[in-house]
Amino acid sequence: MFVMIADIKLKEGAEEDFKKWFSESNQVLSKFPGFKSRKLLKAVDGSYRIVVEHESKDTFVKMHNSPEHEKLHPQGHSFMSEPPQRKTYDVAAE
């Protein structure tokens, strides 16, 4: 399994609109082959993290390079105060 984790910072007052956009965008992205899950996490300190799980790096890249993602990506970034900080991982053990 392939995992992408992104730490994000939302603009002041954008939380509810971002959560709505996130849920709506999940309806589109979850239809891609290899998609496992996509979650928005909120820490006790108020920071946010997005976790995306895909069957493989290849299926993630295909989704990420799709016209659907290209349309959704700028919308999501419009709620953020700075670009997300991303890291990608291969699951080493379960």
All heavy atoms as an XYZ file, in Angstrom:
768
protein
N       0.838     -1.170      0.000
C       0.000      0.000      0.000
C       0.888      1.240      0.000
O       1.981      1.244      0.528
C      -0.920      0.013      1.220
C      -1.893      1.156      1.151
S      -3.208      1.270      2.405
C      -3.354     -0.311      3.083
N       0.369      2.309     -0.601
C       1.064      3.591     -0.726
C       0.270      4.635      0.060
O      -0.959      4.673     -0.018
C       1.143      3.981     -2.201
C       1.872      5.265     -2.462
C       3.250      5.321     -2.446
C       1.163      6.435     -2.724
C       3.926      6.500     -2.701
C       1.824      7.616     -2.979
C       3.210      7.646     -2.965
N       0.970      5.467      0.832
C       0.321      6.468      1.673
C       0.956      7.830      1.432
O       2.182      7.954      1.375
C       0.453      6.096      3.171
C      -0.197      7.151      4.051
C      -0.142      4.728      3.443
N       0.095      8.835      1.288
C       0.553     10.231      1.208
C      -0.031     10.946      2.420
O      -1.215     10.844      2.708
C       0.048     10.893     -0.079
C       0.616     12.286     -0.359
S      -0.096     13.681      0.551
C      -1.797     13.624      0.112
N       0.850     11.663      3.137
C       0.429     12.452      4.291
C       0.811     13.901      4.028
O       1.950     14.188      3.661
C       1.086     11.946      5.583
C       0.651     10.500      5.851
C       0.743     12.856      6.760
C       1.323      9.851      7.030
N      -0.170     14.791      4.186
C       0.071     16.218      3.950
C      -0.359     17.015      5.176
O      -1.507     16.906      5.623
C      -0.694     16.699      2.728
N       0.564     17.787      5.725
C       0.222     18.725      6.791
C      -0.230     20.013      6.118
O       0.444     20.522      5.212
C       1.430     18.993      7.682
C       1.799     17.757      8.501
O       0.874     17.032      8.931
O       2.994     17.516      8.700
N      -1.398     20.521      6.551
C      -1.952     21.716      5.921
C      -2.266     22.776      6.966
O      -2.503     22.467      8.135
C      -3.218     21.397      5.092
C      -4.343     20.864      5.979
C      -2.895     20.407      3.969
C      -5.698     20.787      5.294
N      -2.249     24.028      6.514
C      -2.656     25.163      7.343
C      -3.784     25.872      6.619
O      -3.616     26.314      5.479
C      -1.481     26.112      7.576
C      -0.409     25.483      8.431
C       0.673     26.454      8.806
C       1.699     25.726      9.661
N       2.802     26.576     10.031
N      -4.929     25.938      7.288
C      -6.094     26.581      6.694
C      -6.117     28.067      7.012
O      -5.633     28.496      8.062
C      -7.377     25.928      7.216
C      -7.567     24.450      6.861
C      -8.839     23.917      7.493
C      -7.603     24.265      5.357
N      -6.703     28.825      6.101
C      -6.917     30.244      6.341
C      -7.901     30.407      7.495
O      -8.749     29.541      7.734
C      -7.482     30.922      5.087
C      -6.529     30.953      3.929
C      -7.202     31.563      2.711
C      -6.273     31.560      1.506
N      -6.954     32.018      0.287
N      -7.795     31.513      8.179
C      -8.712     31.838      9.270
C     -10.152     31.793      8.759
O     -10.473     32.387      7.733
C      -8.388     33.238      9.807
C      -9.170     33.621     11.026
C      -8.701     32.914     12.283
O      -7.502     32.585     12.375
O      -9.542     32.685     13.162
N     -11.008     31.062      9.451
C     -12.418     30.995      9.096
C     -12.767     30.051      7.958
O     -13.922     29.986      7.547
N     -11.787     29.291      7.439
C     -12.037     28.428      6.270
C     -12.361     26.978      6.634
O     -12.669     26.180      5.750
C     -10.831     28.459      5.333
N     -12.331     26.638      7.906
C     -12.449     25.237      8.312
C     -13.731     24.571      7.810
O     -13.679     23.499      7.208
C     -12.384     25.116      9.833
C     -12.520     23.695     10.315
C     -12.428     23.561     11.833
O     -12.068     24.531     12.514
O     -12.730     22.468     12.320
N     -14.872     25.165      8.036
C     -16.135     24.517      7.652
C     -16.255     24.368      6.137
O     -16.679     23.316      5.649
C     -17.333     25.275      8.225
C     -17.445     25.171      9.735
C     -17.427     23.740     10.261
O     -18.156     22.881      9.705
O     -16.668     23.469     11.216
N     -15.879     25.406      5.397
C     -15.929     25.321      3.931
C     -14.952     24.279      3.412
O     -15.250     23.535      2.469
C     -15.638     26.680      3.294
C     -16.777     27.661      3.484
O     -17.930     27.219      3.683
O     -16.507     28.879      3.444
N     -13.775     24.191      4.031
C     -12.793     23.197      3.605
C     -13.315     21.787      3.880
O     -13.188     20.901      3.030
C     -11.444     23.403      4.296
C     -10.403     22.425      3.825
C      -9.787     22.578      2.594
C     -10.059     21.328      4.601
C      -8.843     21.661      2.140
C      -9.117     20.408      4.165
C      -8.506     20.574      2.935
N     -13.886     21.569      5.044
C     -14.417     20.239      5.368
C     -15.516     19.840      4.383
O     -15.570     18.686      3.954
C     -14.928     20.199      6.807
C     -13.801     20.251      7.821
C     -14.192     19.941      9.245
C     -15.351     20.670      9.780
N     -15.542     20.488     11.244
N     -16.356     20.770      4.003
C     -17.399     20.485      3.009
C     -16.763     20.131      1.667
O     -17.128     19.139      1.033
C     -18.327     21.691      2.863
C     -19.445     21.470      1.886
C     -20.340     22.684      1.769
C     -21.407     22.417      0.723
N     -22.127     23.579      0.321
N     -15.797     20.947      1.222
C     -15.096     20.658     -0.032
C     -14.406     19.295      0.040
O     -14.447     18.513     -0.924
C     -14.063     21.756     -0.330
C     -13.172     21.383     -1.464
C     -13.417     21.571     -2.792
C     -11.911     20.696     -1.384
N     -12.381     21.041     -3.534
C     -11.453     20.505     -2.696
C     -11.136     20.230     -0.327
C     -10.250     19.870     -2.979
C      -9.942     19.590     -0.608
C      -9.508     19.423     -1.927
N     -13.782     19.000      1.166
C     -13.049     17.744      1.323
C     -13.989     16.549      1.145
O     -13.695     15.614      0.403
C     -12.371     17.698      2.701
C     -11.374     16.586      2.831
C     -10.063     16.762      2.422
C     -11.733     15.358      3.368
C      -9.135     15.748      2.532
C     -10.819     14.328      3.478
C      -9.519     14.521      3.069
N     -15.137     16.591      1.800
C     -16.109     15.497      1.679
C     -16.627     15.362      0.253
O     -16.753     14.248     -0.266
C     -17.278     15.726      2.636
O     -16.834     15.622      3.961
N     -16.909     16.486     -0.385
C     -17.388     16.450     -1.770
C     -16.308     15.923     -2.714
O     -16.595     15.135     -3.615
C     -17.853     17.837     -2.200
C     -19.128     18.274     -1.502
C     -19.490     19.733     -1.742
O     -18.721     20.461     -2.414
O     -20.551     20.140     -1.235
N     -15.069     16.336     -2.509
C     -13.991     15.866     -3.383
C     -13.719     14.379     -3.172
O     -13.334     13.675     -4.105
C     -12.719     16.696     -3.172
O     -12.208     16.541     -1.862
N     -13.953     13.876     -1.959
C     -13.797     12.441     -1.717
C     -14.758     11.626     -2.566
O     -14.429     10.517     -2.987
C     -14.023     12.108     -0.239
C     -12.737     12.084      0.543
O     -11.651     12.183     -0.015
N     -12.863     11.965      1.844
N     -15.940     12.157     -2.821
C     -16.912     11.441     -3.649
C     -16.376     11.242     -5.061
O     -16.653     10.226     -5.702
C     -18.240     12.189     -3.669
C     -18.935     12.188     -2.332
C     -20.216     12.999     -2.341
O     -20.742     13.344     -3.401
N     -20.722     13.303     -1.168
N     -15.604     12.199     -5.552
C     -15.015     12.101     -6.893
C     -13.784     11.187     -6.869
O     -13.664     10.256     -7.665
C     -14.627     13.502     -7.423
C     -13.867     13.403     -8.736
C     -15.862     14.378     -7.561
N     -12.866     11.445     -5.952
C     -11.585     10.738     -5.946
C     -11.711      9.278     -5.521
O     -10.905      8.447     -5.941
C     -10.597     11.484     -5.050
C     -10.289     12.919     -5.500
C      -9.397     13.615     -4.491
C      -9.681     12.947     -6.888
N     -12.708      8.960     -4.723
C     -12.863      7.579     -4.255
C     -13.234      6.618     -5.380
O     -13.136      5.402     -5.211
C     -13.917      7.507     -3.149
O     -15.194      7.834     -3.657
N     -13.625      7.135     -6.522
C     -14.005      6.294     -7.662
C     -12.805      5.796     -8.467
O     -12.957      4.960     -9.345
C     -14.974      7.052     -8.568
C     -16.288      7.348     -7.866
C     -17.209      8.168     -8.718
C     -18.469      8.483     -7.913
N     -19.342      9.399     -8.598
N     -11.617      6.304     -8.171
C     -10.434      5.910     -8.925
C      -9.964      4.521     -8.530
O      -9.966      4.179     -7.344
C      -9.298      6.925     -8.724
C      -9.432      8.129     -9.600
C     -10.203      9.204     -9.193
C      -8.828      8.175    -10.843
C     -10.363     10.309    -10.010
C      -8.975      9.269    -11.665
C      -9.741     10.338    -11.245
N      -9.545      3.718     -9.519
C      -9.002      2.395     -9.199
C      -7.814      2.524     -8.248
O      -6.972      3.405     -8.401
C      -8.543      1.852    -10.561
C      -9.342      2.621    -11.570
C      -9.566      3.977    -10.955
N      -7.776      1.661     -7.251
C      -6.677      1.657     -6.293
C      -6.906      2.526     -5.073
O      -6.163      2.436     -4.097
N      -7.932      3.369     -5.098
C      -8.233      4.234     -3.958
C      -8.639      3.380     -2.760
O      -9.458      2.478     -2.877
C      -9.380      5.185     -4.315
C      -9.791      6.088     -3.182
C      -9.224      7.333     -3.044
C     -10.759      5.688     -2.280
C      -9.612      8.172     -2.010
C     -11.158      6.515     -1.240
C     -10.580      7.761     -1.104
N      -8.052      3.667     -1.601
C      -8.413      2.964     -0.360
C      -9.132      3.918      0.601
O     -10.191      3.590      1.099
C      -7.168      2.383      0.319
C      -6.448      1.340     -0.497
C      -7.285      0.100     -0.648
C      -6.530     -0.978     -1.392
N      -7.374     -2.085     -1.757
N      -8.533      5.066      0.877
C      -9.169      6.023      1.782
C      -8.500      7.388      1.679
O      -7.372      7.512      1.194
C      -9.118      5.532      3.232
O      -7.803      5.613      3.744
N      -9.217      8.392      2.151
C      -8.709      9.773      2.202
C      -9.396     10.426      3.388
O     -10.616     10.517      3.437
C      -9.031     10.499      0.904
C      -8.517     11.934      0.817
C      -8.697     12.414     -0.624
N      -8.410     13.819     -0.784
C      -9.325     14.784     -0.893
N     -10.614     14.489     -0.838
N      -8.973     16.042     -1.065
N      -8.595     10.851      4.362
C      -9.140     11.392      5.599
C      -8.509     12.736      5.939
O      -7.333     12.963      5.673
C      -8.870     10.423      6.755
C      -9.547      9.082      6.611
C      -9.121      8.158      7.742
C      -9.739      6.795      7.617
N      -9.097      5.940      6.662
N      -9.316     13.580      6.559
C      -8.834     14.845      7.110
C      -8.780     14.672      8.619
O      -9.797     14.362      9.252
C      -9.777     15.986      6.733
C      -9.451     17.353      7.336
C      -8.101     17.866      6.834
C     -10.561     18.349      7.035
N      -7.601     14.854      9.191
C      -7.411     14.719     10.629
C      -7.198     16.093     11.252
O      -6.550     16.955     10.648
C      -6.193     13.841     10.927
C      -6.125     12.477     10.239
C      -4.826     11.775     10.608
C      -7.321     11.626     10.595
N      -7.731     16.271     12.457
C      -7.501     17.508     13.207
C      -6.900     17.136     14.555
O      -7.488     16.373     15.323
C      -8.803     18.279     13.405
C      -8.602     19.609     14.109
C      -9.894     20.397     14.210
C      -9.651     21.743     14.874
N     -10.909     22.516     14.980
N      -5.724     17.684     14.837
C      -5.027     17.406     16.092
C      -5.615     18.245     17.228
O      -6.311     19.243     16.988
C      -3.533     17.704     15.938
N      -5.300     17.863     18.442
C      -5.750     18.593     19.621
C      -5.273     20.047     19.567
O      -5.983     20.957     20.007
C      -5.235     17.889     20.906
C      -5.571     18.687     22.147
C      -5.809     16.487     20.999
N      -4.106     20.287     18.963
C      -3.581     21.656     18.879
C      -4.217     22.466     17.748
O      -3.856     23.617     17.521
C      -2.057     21.647     18.744
C      -1.565     21.062     17.421
O      -2.388     20.709     16.539
O      -0.333     20.952     17.259
N      -5.159     21.853     17.002
C      -5.851     22.564     15.929
C      -5.220     22.429     14.558
O      -5.756     22.943     13.582
N      -4.091     21.740     14.456
C      -3.446     21.558     13.157
C      -4.166     20.452     12.385
O      -4.883     19.628     12.962
C      -1.965     21.228     13.321
O      -1.807     20.002     14.019
N      -3.965     20.453     11.065
C      -4.650     19.508     10.185
C      -3.661     18.666      9.412
O      -2.570     19.121      9.058
C      -5.533     20.251      9.175
C      -6.739     20.862      9.802
C      -6.711     22.175     10.236
C      -7.911     20.135      9.973
C      -7.821     22.758     10.824
C      -9.021     20.699     10.563
C      -8.967     22.006     10.982
O     -10.066     22.565     11.565
N      -4.088     17.457      9.091
C      -3.299     16.526      8.300
C      -4.261     15.757      7.399
O      -5.326     15.339      7.833
C      -2.548     15.582      9.228
C      -1.700     14.543      8.524
C      -0.825     13.828      9.516
N       0.309     14.713      9.797
C       1.221     14.479     10.724
N       1.142     13.420     11.493
N       2.224     15.314     10.893
N      -3.854     15.568      6.153
C      -4.609     14.738      5.206
C      -3.835     13.440      5.019
O      -2.615     13.457      4.810
C      -4.777     15.456      3.853
C      -5.621     16.722      4.029
C      -5.400     14.519      2.819
C      -5.660     17.611      2.799
N      -4.553     12.323      5.085
C      -3.952     11.006      4.868
C      -4.690     10.345      3.705
O      -5.913     10.195      3.750
C      -4.044     10.121      6.130
C      -3.445      8.749      5.860
C      -3.363     10.793      7.312
N      -3.935      9.977      2.671
C      -4.499      9.304      1.502
C      -3.838      7.936      1.385
O      -2.604      7.840      1.392
C      -4.265     10.112      0.206
C      -4.856      9.393     -0.993
C      -4.825     11.517      0.333
N      -4.656      6.892      1.259
C      -4.148      5.539      1.081
C      -4.575      5.024     -0.289
O      -5.747      5.151     -0.661
C      -4.705      4.607      2.158
C      -4.246      4.970      3.550
C      -4.844      4.062      4.600
O      -6.083      3.835      4.552
O      -4.086      3.577      5.448
N      -3.598      4.485     -1.002
C      -3.853      3.913     -2.326
C      -3.215      2.536     -2.398
O      -2.273      2.223     -1.667
C      -3.241      4.812     -3.419
C      -4.260      5.578     -4.177
N      -4.753      5.171     -5.385
C      -4.904      6.724     -3.881
C      -5.646      6.048     -5.814
N      -5.758      7.003     -4.903
N      -3.728      1.750     -3.320
C      -3.221      0.397     -3.533
C      -1.729      0.410     -3.850
O      -0.968     -0.440     -3.391
C      -4.000     -0.232     -4.686
C      -3.682     -1.663     -4.975
C      -4.564     -2.166     -6.096
O      -5.780     -2.309     -5.875
O      -4.026     -2.383     -7.200
N      -1.299      1.396     -4.657
C       0.109      1.485     -5.069
C       0.451      2.930     -5.432
O      -0.441      3.760     -5.597
C       0.367      0.584     -6.284
O      -0.314      1.101     -7.422
N       1.726      3.179     -5.585
C       2.157      4.502     -6.032
C       1.603      4.790     -7.422
O       1.194      5.912     -7.714
C       3.688      4.595     -6.042
C       4.190      5.960     -6.437
C       5.707      6.055     -6.374
C       6.166      7.447     -6.763
N       7.626      7.571     -6.715
N       1.566      3.772     -8.274
C       1.062      3.962     -9.637
C      -0.396      4.414     -9.646
O      -0.761      5.314    -10.394
C       1.207      2.677    -10.455
C       2.662      2.378    -10.820
O       3.487      3.313    -10.803
O       2.958      1.207    -11.118
N      -1.246      3.767     -8.820
C      -2.653      4.177     -8.816
C      -2.809      5.581     -8.230
O      -3.645      6.351     -8.686
C      -3.555      3.176     -8.056
O      -3.161      3.100     -6.679
C      -3.518      1.811     -8.710
N      -1.976      5.919     -7.242
C      -2.013      7.267     -6.675
C      -1.624      8.304     -7.731
O      -2.293      9.321     -7.888
C      -1.085      7.375     -5.466
C      -1.001      8.769     -4.916
C      -1.984      9.259     -4.072
C       0.054      9.599     -5.259
C      -1.916     10.554     -3.570
C       0.134     10.892     -4.765
C      -0.857     11.369     -3.919
N      -0.544      8.044     -8.463
C      -0.065      8.981     -9.487
C      -1.109      9.154    -10.588
O      -1.355     10.279    -11.050
C       1.300      8.521    -10.057
C       1.684      9.314    -11.288
C       2.379      8.636     -8.985
N      -1.758      8.074    -10.996
C      -2.800      8.182    -12.025
C      -3.937      9.067    -11.549
O      -4.443      9.907    -12.298
C      -3.319      6.798    -12.412
C      -2.352      6.038    -13.287
C      -2.877      4.656    -13.619
C      -1.812      3.880    -14.390
N      -2.215      2.495    -14.642
N      -4.363      8.909    -10.291
C      -5.412      9.765     -9.740
C      -4.920     11.213     -9.661
O      -5.608     12.136    -10.071
C      -5.836      9.295     -8.353
C      -6.914     10.167     -7.741
S      -6.896     10.247     -5.939
C      -5.303     10.946     -5.580
N      -3.715     11.382     -9.151
C      -3.145     12.717     -8.952
C      -2.984     13.478    -10.275
O      -3.105     14.698    -10.304
C      -1.795     12.595     -8.233
C      -1.284     13.879     -7.687
N      -1.792     14.465     -6.553
C      -0.309     14.700     -8.132
C      -1.151     15.590     -6.321
N      -0.252     15.750     -7.252
N      -2.732     12.772    -11.358
C      -2.534     13.398    -12.669
C      -3.813     13.469    -13.509
O      -3.765     13.887    -14.661
C      -1.451     12.652    -13.451
C      -0.079     12.844    -12.846
O       0.188     13.841    -12.186
N       0.786     11.878    -13.041
N      -4.921     13.081    -12.940
C      -6.184     13.046    -13.686
C      -6.795     14.440    -13.857
O      -6.524     15.350    -13.063
C      -7.197     12.163    -12.953
O      -7.641     12.810    -11.770
N      -7.640     14.621    -14.872
C      -8.358     15.898    -15.042
C      -9.242     16.226    -13.825
O      -9.363     17.393    -13.453
C      -9.219     15.675    -16.289
C      -8.570     14.557    -17.025
C      -7.908     13.694    -15.984
N      -9.806     15.202    -13.205
C     -10.645     15.434    -12.032
C      -9.837     16.037    -10.888
O     -10.265     17.001    -10.248
C     -11.287     14.115    -11.555
C     -12.284     13.521    -12.530
C     -11.653     12.563    -13.549
O     -10.417     12.590    -13.738
O     -12.401     11.804    -14.175
N      -8.649     15.480    -10.658
C      -7.792     16.013     -9.590
C      -7.295     17.403     -9.956
O      -7.220     18.279     -9.090
C      -6.620     15.066     -9.321
C      -5.820     15.453     -8.122
N      -4.754     16.307     -8.192
C      -5.969     15.124     -6.818
C      -4.246     16.477     -6.989
N      -4.965     15.767     -6.134
N      -6.962     17.605    -11.205
C      -6.493     18.922    -11.651
C      -7.551     20.007    -11.401
O      -7.212     21.152    -11.118
C      -6.101     18.891    -13.130
C      -4.832     18.116    -13.400
C      -3.601     18.732    -12.755
O      -3.445     19.975    -12.800
O      -2.810     17.970    -12.179
N      -8.812     19.642    -11.492
C      -9.893     20.586    -11.226
C     -10.053     20.816     -9.720
O     -10.252     21.953     -9.281
C     -11.200     20.061    -11.820
C     -12.373     20.978    -11.593
C     -13.648     20.412    -12.173
C     -14.821     21.335    -11.863
N     -16.086     20.770    -12.287
N      -9.967     19.755     -8.923
C     -10.185     19.852     -7.475
C      -9.017     20.502     -6.735
O      -9.221     21.209     -5.745
C     -10.426     18.458     -6.891
C     -11.719     17.779     -7.289
C     -11.698     16.317     -6.878
C     -12.905     18.509     -6.687
N      -7.808     20.260     -7.191
C      -6.592     20.689     -6.500
C      -6.577     22.199     -6.199
O      -6.378     22.585     -5.043
C      -5.378     20.256     -7.331
C      -4.095     20.308     -6.615
N      -3.156     21.265     -6.862
C      -3.585     19.514     -5.643
C      -2.112     21.063     -6.082
N      -2.353     19.999     -5.331
N      -6.786     23.079     -7.180
C      -6.753     24.511     -6.884
C      -7.872     24.948     -5.933
O      -7.692     25.868     -5.143
C      -6.921     25.192     -8.245
C      -6.772     24.137     -9.266
C      -6.941     22.817     -8.605
N      -9.012     24.277     -6.004
C     -10.111     24.603     -5.093
C      -9.689     24.336     -3.655
O      -9.915     25.162     -2.765
C     -11.358     23.782     -5.440
C     -11.958     24.123     -6.778
C     -13.031     23.110     -7.207
O     -13.220     22.075     -6.594
N     -13.722     23.439     -8.286
N      -9.083     23.192     -3.416
C      -8.613     22.852     -2.074
C      -7.562     23.815     -1.572
O      -7.593     24.253     -0.420
N      -6.642     24.171     -2.443
C      -5.565     25.085     -2.047
C      -6.091     26.487     -1.735
O      -5.462     27.216     -0.971
C      -4.500     25.150     -3.142
C      -3.544     24.012     -3.073
N      -2.190     24.185     -3.051
C      -3.750     22.668     -3.013
C      -1.595     23.011     -2.987
N      -2.532     22.080     -2.965
N      -7.232     26.848     -2.287
C      -7.771     28.188     -2.030
C      -8.167     28.377     -0.562
O      -8.284     29.504     -0.095
C      -8.975     28.466     -2.943
O     -10.101     27.696     -2.548
N      -8.332     27.291      0.185
C      -8.672     27.361      1.607
C      -7.430     27.400      2.498
O      -7.536     27.594      3.705
C      -9.519     26.147      2.019
C     -10.840     26.058      1.310
C     -11.031     25.138      0.290
C     -11.892     26.887      1.656
C     -12.254     25.033     -0.362
C     -13.115     26.800      1.002
C     -13.299     25.878     -0.003
N      -6.262     27.195      1.900
C      -5.025     27.063      2.678
C      -4.237     28.369      2.712
O      -4.210     29.114      1.734
C      -4.154     25.959      2.094
C      -4.805     24.605      2.131
S      -3.770     23.347      1.345
C      -4.964     22.027      1.151
N      -3.575     28.590      3.839
C      -2.763     29.799      3.985
C      -1.358     29.619      3.419
O      -0.640     30.599      3.230
C      -2.688     30.218      5.454
O      -2.117     29.185      6.234
N      -0.962     28.376      3.155
C       0.330     28.078      2.540
C       0.248     26.704      1.889
O      -0.661     25.931      2.199
C       1.461     28.129      3.573
C       1.313     27.163      4.708
C       2.392     27.341      5.770
O       2.480     28.426      6.356
O       3.139     26.373      5.989
N       1.175     26.387      0.994
C       1.126     25.066      0.334
C       1.268     23.928      1.348
O       1.948     24.082      2.372
C       2.334     25.088     -0.606
C       2.637     26.527     -0.813
C       2.259     27.219      0.465
N       0.627     22.801      1.085
C       0.745     21.658      1.999
C       2.165     21.100      2.018
O       2.893     21.199      1.034
C      -0.235     20.628      1.435
C      -0.555     21.067      0.064
C      -0.235     22.516     -0.053
N       2.528     20.523      3.150
C       3.822     19.857      3.305
C       3.555     18.363      3.196
O       2.968     17.775      4.092
C       4.447     20.208      4.654
C       4.658     21.701      4.861
C       5.567     22.300      3.806
O       6.679     21.818      3.591
N       5.104     23.337      3.141
N       4.008     17.755      2.078
C       3.673     16.359      1.784
C       4.858     15.422      1.994
O       5.998     15.786      1.748
C       3.246     16.229      0.317
C       2.003     16.947     -0.028
C       1.638     16.650     -1.496
N       0.527     17.445     -1.917
C       0.623     18.568     -2.633
N       1.797     19.002     -3.008
N      -0.455     19.231     -2.967
N       4.500     14.191      2.382
C       5.449     13.083      2.423
C       4.721     11.857      1.916
O       3.512     11.713      2.128
C       5.958     12.808      3.850
C       6.987     13.786      4.326
C       7.610     13.275      5.585
C       8.805     14.140      5.940
N       9.562     13.585      7.053
N       5.451     10.974      1.236
C       4.851      9.746      0.740
C       5.584      8.548      1.348
O       6.779      8.617      1.658
C       4.894      9.667     -0.788
O       6.245      9.779     -1.238
C       4.045     10.778     -1.408
N       4.822      7.461      1.480
C       5.345      6.267      2.151
C       4.834      5.010      1.441
O       3.717      4.998      0.941
C       4.836      6.183      3.598
C       5.171      7.380      4.431
C       4.348      8.504      4.436
C       6.300      7.392      5.249
C       4.641      9.604      5.225
C       6.590      8.492      6.039
C       5.763      9.597      6.021
O       6.042     10.687      6.786
N       5.636      3.972      1.476
C       5.192      2.616      1.183
C       4.978      1.946      2.525
O       5.814      2.092      3.427
C       6.242      1.839      0.377
C       6.343      2.324     -1.052
O       5.283      2.514     -1.689
O       7.480      2.515     -1.525
N       3.871      1.241      2.687
C       3.623      0.535      3.946
C       4.652     -0.584      4.066
O       4.771     -1.434      3.184
C       2.179     -0.005      4.002
C       1.978     -0.856      5.239
C       1.191      1.145      3.968
N       5.400     -0.581      5.164
C       6.468     -1.543      5.363
C       5.981     -2.798      6.090
O       6.556     -3.876      5.907
C       7.611     -0.901      6.147
N       4.964     -2.663      6.933
C       4.424     -3.803      7.680
C       3.043     -3.466      8.177
O       2.697     -2.293      8.374
C       5.329     -4.146      8.856
N       2.237     -4.503      8.345
C       0.879     -4.332      8.900
C       0.666     -5.340      9.994
O       1.261     -6.372     10.019
C      -0.175     -4.499      7.801
C      -0.165     -3.339      6.839
C      -1.363     -3.346      5.909
O      -2.501     -3.466      6.388
O      -1.140     -3.243      4.700
